[in-house]
Amino acid sequence: MKRLLAFAFTALAVTGLAQTPARAVDFTGKNIEWIIPFGPGGGSAAWAQFLAPQLAQALPGKPNIVIKYVPGGGSTKGANLFAARAKPDGLTILGTSGSTQFPYLLGDKRVQYEYKDWNVVMGSPTGGVFYVSPKLGLKGPQDMKMLKGKSVKYASQSPTALDLVPLLALEMMGLPTKAVFGMKSRGAGRLAFERGEVNVDYQTSSAYIKNVTPLVKEGKAVPLWSWGILDDKGELARDPTFPDIPHWAEAYEMMHGKKPRGPAMQAYKAFVAAGFGMQKMLFLPKGTPKDIVDAYRAAAKQVVTAPDFAKKAKKVLGDYKQVVAKEAEAGLKTAITVSPKSKEWVRDWLTKRYKVKF
């Protein structure tokens, strides 16, 4: 009888536990810190500033999202801080960029984070536009040959950050380039361009739309090419946000009369795909409970599927599809995967050209 009673009480207890509803995620009255591992004024800042208020309204409890800029180390400082200190309670999130992915891909010694540990919430593809000072004499892409042989000066965050793409493009173009390293963000590079300290620059789509388009209208900047996107066949195609601007391979052909080929071109395409196909991503830290991850993903989906989102996003971020949940997971896998051959070629080039030690 004692055994039967004990079994009955145990069964009731288990049944009661099973029927107790899971506590719903609720961020009412909470402050969420969104770490952006760059300074303000660049594309990542514009991206976060655009999404933060919408995400806050969609999350349970409508919390306050505060953007915290942590520049340094080509974005590795902020990413390392997140990996080391972020608690898995949903109150700290991270926004990464290609400048965070490239050091990870290349085995940069500053990297102390593992992308596979984090929970991706959403991803934002983007592009970028390269432009020059009118003092170089060009009025547009049609004057590309005038750039041949001219020395250019470029303000860079780091050769292993997303600036790898423009530095490689300039190298392949055959343009003598002086890179000034140490910029805290692409926004800092743009300000150096505006002050006349450098004569070429590039910005990701969101920053270009917001900050460089006015310079173009005022005649203070001349756009020459976009980085392009990869089509279904793995070939470069024009950026949908800038269809009237030639992609880099078209610009190369306009200058040299032939298409770019060889291992450098394969490396260029590989890192454009990795760095821009999911250029900006939103993460929760390692160990975050599934209910919190699901709440964030549901909120992100609510934001990007809102009837007016695409129109608003096009004006700020460009004409790119935002991805969430499983699509974001698939995009992340692509973003942190580069063929061993392309990785080896780029590492060798960075060591020879910029004395980078891995």
C-alpha positions in Angstrom: 0.0 0.0 0.0 2.8 2.4 0.9 4.4 1.7 -2.5 1.2 2.3 -4.3 0.6 5.6 -2.4 4.2 6.8 -3.1 3.7 5.9 -6.8 0.4 7.8 -6.9 1.9 11.0 -5.3 4.9 10.8 -7.7 2.6 10.5 -10.7 0.5 13.4 -9.6 3.6 15.5 -9.1 5.0 14.7 -12.5 1.6 15.4 -14.1 1.4 18.7 -12.3 4.8 19.7 -13.6 3.9 18.7 -17.1 0.8 20.8 -17.0 2.6 23.9 -15.6 2.8 26.3 -18.5 6.3 27.6 -19.4 6.9 31.2 -18.3 6.6 33.5 -21.2 9.5 35.7 -22.2 8.9 39.2 -21.0 11.3 42.1 -21.2 8.9 44.7 -19.7 10.9 47.5 -18.1 14.2 46.0 -19.2 17.1 47.7 -21.0 18.8 45.6 -23.8 22.3 46.5 -24.7 23.1 46.1 -28.4 26.9 46.0 -28.9 28.1 47.4 -32.2 31.9 46.8 -32.4 32.6 50.0 -34.3 32.4 53.7 -33.8 29.3 55.6 -34.7 28.8 57.0 -38.3 29.4 53.8 -40.3 27.1 51.3 -42.0 26.8 49.1 -38.9 25.7 52.1 -36.9 23.1 53.1 -39.5 21.8 49.5 -39.6 21.4 49.2 -35.8 19.9 52.7 -35.5 17.3 51.7 -38.1 16.4 48.3 -36.6 16.6 48.9 -32.9 13.4 50.8 -32.3 11.4 48.4 -34.5 12.9 45.4 -32.8 12.1 46.9 -29.4 8.5 47.3 -30.3 8.2 43.7 -31.5 9.9 42.0 -28.5 7.7 40.9 -25.6 7.3 43.7 -23.1 8.6 46.4 -25.6 12.0 46.9 -23.9 14.4 49.8 -24.4 17.3 48.9 -26.8 20.4 50.9 -26.2 23.2 50.8 -28.8 26.7 50.6 -27.3 29.7 51.3 -29.6 32.8 49.3 -28.8 35.4 50.1 -31.5 38.8 48.7 -31.7 40.8 45.8 -33.3 38.9 45.9 -36.6 35.7 45.0 -34.5 37.4 42.1 -32.7 37.5 44.1 -29.4 33.7 44.4 -29.2 33.1 40.8 -30.4 35.6 39.5 -27.8 33.9 41.5 -25.1 30.5 40.0 -26.1 31.9 36.4 -26.1 33.5 36.8 -22.7 30.9 38.8 -20.8 27.4 38.6 -22.3 25.0 36.7 -20.1 22.5 34.3 -21.8 19.5 36.3 -20.5 18.5 38.1 -23.7 19.7 41.5 -22.4 22.9 41.7 -24.4 23.0 41.3 -28.2 25.7 41.7 -30.8 25.7 43.1 -34.3 28.6 41.9 -36.4 29.9 42.9 -39.8 32.2 41.4 -42.5 35.0 43.1 -40.5 34.2 40.7 -37.7 33.9 37.7 -40.0 37.2 38.2 -41.9 39.6 38.0 -38.9 37.7 34.9 -37.8 38.0 33.3 -41.3 41.7 34.2 -41.6 42.8 33.0 -38.2 43.6 36.5 -36.9 45.4 36.1 -33.5 43.1 38.8 -32.0 40.0 36.7 -32.4 38.8 35.2 -29.1 35.2 34.4 -30.3 33.6 31.5 -32.1 30.7 32.2 -34.4 29.4 28.7 -34.1 28.8 29.3 -30.3 26.3 32.1 -30.9 22.6 32.1 -31.8 21.9 34.0 -35.0 18.7 36.0 -35.0 18.8 37.7 -38.4 21.1 38.6 -41.2 21.3 41.6 -43.5 23.0 41.3 -46.9 24.5 44.5 -48.2 26.8 45.9 -50.8 29.3 48.7 -51.0 30.3 51.5 -53.3 33.9 52.8 -54.0 34.2 56.5 -54.8 37.0 59.0 -55.4 37.7 62.6 -55.0 36.9 64.8 -58.1 40.5 66.1 -57.7 41.7 62.9 -59.4 40.1 64.3 -62.6 37.4 61.6 -63.1 33.7 62.5 -63.6 32.4 58.9 -63.5 33.1 55.3 -64.4 33.4 56.2 -68.1 36.7 57.9 -67.1 38.1 54.8 -65.5 41.3 54.8 -67.7 42.2 58.2 -66.2 42.8 56.5 -62.9 45.4 54.1 -64.3 48.8 54.6 -62.7 47.6 57.3 -60.2 48.5 57.0 -56.6 45.6 56.7 -54.2 45.3 57.1 -50.4 42.8 55.1 -48.4 41.8 55.3 -44.7 41.4 51.7 -43.5 40.4 49.9 -40.3 42.6 46.9 -40.9 43.9 44.8 -43.8 42.2 41.7 -42.2 38.8 43.5 -41.7 36.2 44.1 -44.4 38.7 46.5 -45.9 40.4 43.4 -47.3 38.0 43.7 -50.3 38.9 47.2 -51.4 42.6 46.7 -50.7 42.6 43.6 -52.8 40.5 45.3 -55.5 43.0 48.3 -55.7 45.9 45.9 -55.8 44.4 44.0 -58.7 43.6 47.2 -60.5 47.3 48.0 -60.4 46.9 51.2 -58.4 49.7 52.3 -56.1 47.9 52.5 -52.8 48.9 54.0 -49.5 46.7 52.6 -46.7 46.3 54.5 -43.5 45.3 52.0 -40.9 43.7 52.4 -37.5 40.2 53.8 -38.4 37.6 53.0 -35.7 34.9 52.6 -38.3 34.1 53.1 -42.0 32.5 56.3 -40.8 35.9 57.5 -39.6 37.3 56.7 -43.1 34.6 58.8 -44.7 35.4 61.7 -42.5 39.0 61.5 -43.5 37.9 61.6 -47.1 35.7 64.6 -46.5 38.6 66.4 -44.8 40.8 65.7 -47.9 43.2 63.5 -45.9 42.6 60.6 -48.4 41.4 60.7 -52.0 39.5 57.4 -52.2 36.9 55.7 -50.0 34.2 53.1 -49.8 31.1 52.7 -47.7 28.6 49.9 -47.2 25.2 50.5 -48.8 23.4 52.0 -45.7 26.2 54.5 -45.0 26.6 55.3 -48.7 22.9 56.0 -49.1 22.8 58.2 -46.0 26.2 60.0 -46.0 27.8 59.8 -49.4 24.8 60.4 -51.8 24.7 64.1 -50.6 28.5 64.4 -51.4 27.9 63.0 -54.9 25.1 65.5 -55.5 27.4 68.3 -54.3 30.2 67.2 -56.6 32.5 66.2 -53.7 32.6 62.5 -54.5 32.6 60.4 -57.7 31.3 56.8 -57.5 33.2 54.4 -59.7 32.1 50.9 -58.8 30.3 48.6 -56.5 31.7 45.3 -55.2 28.9 43.4 -56.9 27.0 40.4 -55.8 27.4 36.7 -56.9 24.6 35.3 -59.1 23.4 31.7 -59.1 26.3 30.7 -61.3 28.9 32.2 -59.0 29.6 35.2 -61.3 29.7 38.8 -60.3 26.5 40.8 -61.1 25.5 44.4 -60.4 24.3 45.3 -57.0 20.5 45.7 -57.1 20.7 48.8 -54.9 23.0 50.5 -57.4 22.1 49.1 -60.8 23.5 52.1 -62.7 27.0 51.7 -61.1 29.3 49.0 -62.7 30.5 46.2 -60.4 34.2 46.0 -59.8 35.0 43.4 -62.5 33.3 45.6 -65.1 35.4 48.6 -63.8 38.5 46.5 -64.1 37.7 45.6 -67.7 36.9 49.2 -68.5 40.4 50.1 -67.3 42.5 47.2 -68.6 40.4 46.0 -71.6 40.2 42.4 -70.3 38.4 40.5 -67.5 40.1 39.8 -64.2 41.2 36.2 -63.8 43.3 33.8 -61.8 43.6 33.0 -58.0 43.2 36.7 -57.0 39.9 36.9 -58.8 38.7 33.7 -57.1 39.8 35.0 -53.7 38.0 38.3 -54.4 34.7 36.5 -55.2 35.0 34.3 -52.2 35.5 37.1 -49.8 32.8 39.3 -51.4 30.4 36.4 -50.9 31.5 35.8 -47.3 31.7 39.5 -46.3 28.7 40.9 -48.0 26.2 38.0 -48.6 25.4 38.2 -44.8 27.4 41.3 -44.1 25.6 42.3 -40.9 24.2 39.7 -38.4 22.4 39.9 -35.0 23.4 37.4 -32.4 22.5 36.2 -28.9 25.3 34.7 -26.8 26.2 31.1 -26.2 23.8 29.2 -23.9 20.8 31.5 -24.5 17.6 29.5 -23.7 15.5 28.4 -26.6 12.5 30.4 -25.5 14.5 33.7 -25.6 16.1 32.8 -29.0 12.6 32.0 -30.4 11.2 35.3 -29.0 14.0 37.3 -30.7 13.5 35.4 -34.0 9.8 35.9 -33.9 10.3 39.6 -33.2 12.8 39.9 -36.1 10.3 38.1 -38.4 7.6 40.5 -37.3 9.8 43.5 -38.2 10.9 42.3 -41.6 7.5 41.1 -42.7 5.7 44.3 -41.7 3.8 45.8 -44.8 5.9 49.0 -44.9 9.3 47.5 -43.9 10.7 46.9 -47.4 10.0 50.4 -48.5 11.5 51.9 -45.4 14.5 49.6 -45.5 15.3 50.4 -49.1 15.7 54.0 -48.3 18.1 53.2 -45.4 19.7 49.8 -46.0 19.3 49.3 -49.7 17.4 46.8 -51.8 18.3 43.5 -50.0 16.3 40.7 -48.5 16.6 40.5 -44.7 16.7 36.9 -43.4 15.7 35.4 -40.1 15.7 32.0 -38.2 16.6 29.1 -40.5 17.5 31.3 -43.5 19.8 33.2 -41.2 21.4 30.0 -40.0 22.1 28.9 -43.6 23.5 32.4 -44.4 25.8 32.3 -41.4 27.2 28.9 -42.6 28.1 30.5 -46.0 29.5 33.7 -44.4 32.0 31.8 -42.2 33.1 29.4 -45.0 35.8 30.1 -47.5 37.7 27.5 -49.5 41.1 26.5 -48.1 42.7 27.6 -51.4 41.3 31.1 -51.4 42.0 31.5 -47.7 45.6 30.4 -48.2 46.1 32.8 -51.1 44.7 35.8 -49.2 46.8 35.0 -46.1 49.9 34.8 -48.2 49.0 38.1 -50.0 48.3 39.9 -46.7 51.6 38.7 -45.3 53.7 39.8 -48.3 51.8 43.1 -49.0 50.9 44.3 -45.5 53.2 42.2 -43.2 50.3 40.6 -41.4 51.3 37.8 -39.1 48.9 35.0 -38.4 
